Every structure is written in structure tokens, then in C-alpha cells.
Amino acid sequence: MAADLGMCADAANSSVFTGEEEVFAFERTVSRLVEMQTAEYWERGTMEEEEEDEEKTSDLQ
């Protein structure tokens, strides 16, 4: 991870995230992945795309 962030070797020995932050990030990721499996998530995305298409069409007129 340190190399990905462009960190030097000294900085690689220090923790970028605390254990508590890592747990939070992991739980948030799991939550998002579970949410993305619901029909409501995909329906909401479809509605937003349709609204964007309508806005683009009205801007052209």
C-alpha cells in the first residue's frame, strides 16, 4: 500500500490507518456491496439516469 501511495520506506513503517479506521472502512465497504445487491439500488440508479437524459434533452431544446 505504501508504494501505491508513493510513500518512502520510512513512512511505510508507520500506519496510514488505525485499526479502528480499517474496521470502519471494511464495514462501510461491506454495507455498500450489500446495498448494491438490492433492487431498490438498481431502480434508483435507473431513475437517476432517466432524469439526467430528460435534462439533457430539455437543454438541447
N, C-alpha and C positions, 0 to 999 in steps of 0.2 A: 504494500500500500504506500509506503514512504516513497518508493521510486515513482509510482504513479502520480504522486503529488509534487514531484520534483524536489523532495527533501534530501538534505545531505545525511551522511551516515550518523552524525551526532544527533540529529533531530529524529532519526529513525529509532533511537533507543527510548525516546520519550513517547508517551501515549498521546495520540491525537484525540482519542475519545476515552472518556472514563468508562468503566464497566456499566454504570448506570445509563450513560448516553447510548452505549451499544445495545443494551436491552431495550431501551425506548425505540431506537431506530429499527431493531428487528421486529418488535411488536407492531410498530406502525406499518412496516412493510407487509407483514402477515395480514394485518387488517385491510390494507388496500387490495391485496391479492384476493382475499375473501370477498370484498365488496365488488371487485371486478368480475366475479363469477355470477353475480345476481342479474336477473332480468331487468330489474329497475335501473341498474347502472347502464346497461346497454340501451334501454329505452330512452333514458335521459340523454345519452350521447347522440342518439338518432334525432331526438327533438332539437338539440342544440345545433346540429348540422343543418337541419331543415330551416331553422331560424336564420342561420348565417347565410344560407342560399337565398332566402327571401330578401334579406338586407342587401345582398349583392345585386339582386335583380332590381330592387327598387332604386338603388344608387345609379343604375345604368339608365333609368328612365328619366 
